[in-house]
Amino acid sequence: MHISLDSAIGQQRRLNQVGETINSIAAPAAAYSLRSLTGGDPKVVRVRRSSDNGEQDFTASGVHSGALVDFVGSGNDGFVETWYDQSGNGNNATQTTDSNQPQIVSSGSLINSNGSPSVFFTGDTRDDELDFTDLTLTDASVFTVVNIDSSADQQIILGGSTST
């Protein structure tokens, strides 16, 4: 049986900004997107700009409206410090080490994949990653949309070890 994300987190069923409903098998432990998953205009990312290391939170509409790009500024890069959990459980994905943060703005332009804003993990020696330290993934289903660059050294989407 599939239930909507809204139902799973005890909220009224709504459509996201592009008229889609999000379905899930069970109550999600976490949900990440650059769009609103349950309606409204939630915070989706905290971005650090390369020019001065200033940080600011952005909602789904702020990502799509150009506010994020305006904050980062022309010619500068922007990196994701926090990707906010939209499930209501507060399981935010974070990376506090500047050199390991994935990119969202490159040289003043929002990174896009197939016309949609995207978070770019370089897969090079930067070792880009976001930490999901509050999640326990003993039994989990992960649904993701990924555009893998076949030239990248590593193509790990979700990984772990005995210590992390």
MOZI-V987952 format. One record per residue. PHI is phi as a letter, one per 40 degrees, with the letter a starting at -180 (* if undefined). PSI is psi in whole degrees, -180 to 180 (NA if undefined). OMEGA is omega in whole degrees, -180 to 180 (* if undefined). Layout:
phi=PHI psi=PSI omega=OMEGA
phi=PHI psi=PSI omega=OMEGA
This chain:
phi=* psi=133 omega=178
phi=b psi=137 omega=176
phi=b psi=157 omega=180
phi=c psi=155 omega=176
phi=d psi=-40 omega=179
phi=d psi=-46 omega=179
phi=c psi=-41 omega=-178
phi=c psi=-33 omega=180
phi=b psi=15 omega=172
phi=g psi=25 omega=179
phi=b psi=166 omega=179
phi=c psi=140 omega=-180
phi=c psi=127 omega=179
phi=b psi=169 omega=175
phi=c psi=151 omega=175
phi=c psi=-173 omega=-173
phi=c psi=-22 omega=180
phi=b psi=16 omega=175
phi=g psi=18 omega=180
phi=c psi=152 omega=169
phi=b psi=149 omega=-180
phi=b psi=126 omega=-179
phi=b psi=153 omega=-178
phi=a psi=154 omega=178
phi=c psi=-41 omega=-179
phi=a psi=175 omega=178
phi=d psi=123 omega=-177
phi=c psi=144 omega=173
phi=c psi=-28 omega=180
phi=a psi=154 omega=177
phi=a psi=125 omega=-176
phi=b psi=136 omega=177
phi=a psi=160 omega=172
phi=c psi=-1 omega=174
phi=b psi=166 omega=173
phi=c psi=126 omega=-180
phi=c psi=-23 omega=-175
phi=b psi=15 omega=-178
phi=g psi=174 omega=-177
phi=g psi=-159 omega=-178
phi=b psi=73 omega=-175
phi=c psi=159 omega=169
phi=c psi=133 omega=179
phi=b psi=-35 omega=180
phi=a psi=152 omega=166
phi=b psi=125 omega=-174
phi=b psi=139 omega=175
phi=b psi=128 omega=178
phi=c psi=145 omega=-174
phi=c psi=-26 omega=-173
phi=c psi=-37 omega=-177
phi=a psi=9 omega=-178
phi=g psi=17 omega=175
phi=c psi=146 omega=-179
phi=b psi=148 omega=177
phi=a psi=145 omega=176
phi=c psi=147 omega=177
phi=b psi=140 omega=175
phi=c psi=174 omega=178
phi=d psi=-44 omega=-179
phi=c psi=-31 omega=178
phi=c psi=-32 omega=176
phi=c psi=-46 omega=-174
phi=c psi=-24 omega=-175
phi=c psi=-15 omega=-176
phi=h psi=-6 omega=-180
phi=c psi=-38 omega=179
phi=c psi=-47 omega=179
phi=c psi=-40 omega=178
phi=c psi=-41 omega=178
phi=c psi=-45 omega=-178
phi=c psi=-42 omega=176
phi=g psi=156 omega=-178
phi=d psi=131 omega=176
phi=g psi=-6 omega=-178
phi=c psi=167 omega=178
phi=b psi=153 omega=176
phi=b psi=140 omega=-175
phi=b psi=147 omega=-179
phi=c psi=117 omega=175
phi=c psi=-36 omega=178
phi=a psi=134 omega=171
phi=b psi=113 omega=-171
phi=c psi=138 omega=177
phi=c psi=123 omega=179
phi=c psi=6 omega=-179
phi=c psi=-16 omega=-176
phi=g psi=-1 omega=-178
phi=c psi=-7 omega=177
phi=g psi=22 omega=179
phi=c psi=67 omega=-178
phi=c psi=146 omega=176
phi=c psi=126 omega=-174
phi=b psi=159 omega=171
phi=a psi=108 omega=-177
phi=c psi=-13 omega=177
phi=c psi=111 omega=-174
phi=d psi=-45 omega=-175
phi=c psi=-10 omega=179
phi=b psi=4 omega=-178
phi=c psi=134 omega=176
phi=c psi=157 omega=-173
phi=c psi=146 omega=176
phi=b psi=-22 omega=176
phi=b psi=131 omega=179
phi=b psi=120 omega=179
phi=f psi=42 omega=176
phi=g psi=4 omega=180
phi=b psi=136 omega=177
phi=c psi=132 omega=178
phi=c psi=130 omega=-180
phi=b psi=150 omega=172
phi=b psi=121 omega=-177
phi=f psi=38 omega=176
phi=g psi=3 omega=-180
phi=b psi=141 omega=177
phi=d psi=140 omega=-174
phi=b psi=155 omega=172
phi=b psi=128 omega=-174
phi=b psi=118 omega=174
phi=b psi=117 omega=-171
phi=c psi=-33 omega=-178
phi=g psi=8 omega=179
phi=c psi=-156 omega=-177
phi=c psi=-7 omega=177
phi=c psi=-22 omega=-180
phi=f psi=49 omega=179
phi=d psi=136 omega=176
phi=a psi=157 omega=171
phi=b psi=136 omega=-178
phi=c psi=131 omega=178
phi=b psi=59 omega=-170
phi=c psi=-23 omega=-178
phi=c psi=-4 omega=-178
phi=c psi=139 omega=171
phi=b psi=113 omega=-174
phi=b psi=52 omega=177
phi=c psi=-53 omega=174
phi=b psi=118 omega=-176
phi=a psi=152 omega=169
phi=b psi=131 omega=-180
phi=b psi=124 omega=178
phi=b psi=124 omega=-175
phi=a psi=153 omega=171
phi=b psi=120 omega=-174
phi=b psi=138 omega=172
phi=b psi=102 omega=-175
phi=c psi=129 omega=175
phi=c psi=115 omega=-175
phi=c psi=-13 omega=179
phi=c psi=-6 omega=-178
phi=c psi=146 omega=180
phi=c psi=-44 omega=-177
phi=b psi=143 omega=-179
phi=b psi=45 omega=179
phi=c psi=126 omega=178
phi=c psi=-46 omega=-180
phi=b psi=124 omega=-178
phi=a psi=173 omega=180
phi=a psi=178 omega=177
phi=a psi=-179 omega=-179
phi=c psi=-19 omega=-179
phi=b psi=-12 omega=-179
phi=b psi=NA omega=*
